[in-house]
Amino acid sequence: MLAAYKESSEVTEILKSLLLDLTSRQTALEAEIQEATDNANTAADAAEAATLALVNVGEACDAATQAVLTNDDARGPAKGDSEAAKAAYLLGKVSWTETLKATSKEICIIKQIMI
């Protein structure tokens, strides 16, 4: 009987060790999921900000185009404003597209983690 008790106490110690290891892994995974969620939220906020900036630049471009159409006398400076706004719009669009790609990648990674 003494041998059986010793073996069962060893099994108990092994199981306690496994439980402790699994608990620490669970805590680490929960921390990673929280960090990934925070990163996804940050990326979504950045994408929203980029979209708003893109809309503002598009509105500036439209305003500059309207100024060119309505004011023939001021055509030279307005044309420069329009071209600058178009360049800023294209730059913002490229930036937003890159942000969107990164965000999509992070969302995919988060979905894989959650599965």
Buried (B, 14 or more C-beta within 10 A) or exposed (E): EEEEEEEEEEEEEEEEEEEEEEEEEEEEEEEEEEEBEEBBEEBBEBBEEBBEBBEBBBEBBEBBBEBBEEEEEEEEEBBEBBEBBBEBBEEBBEBBEEBBEBBEEBBEEBEEEEE
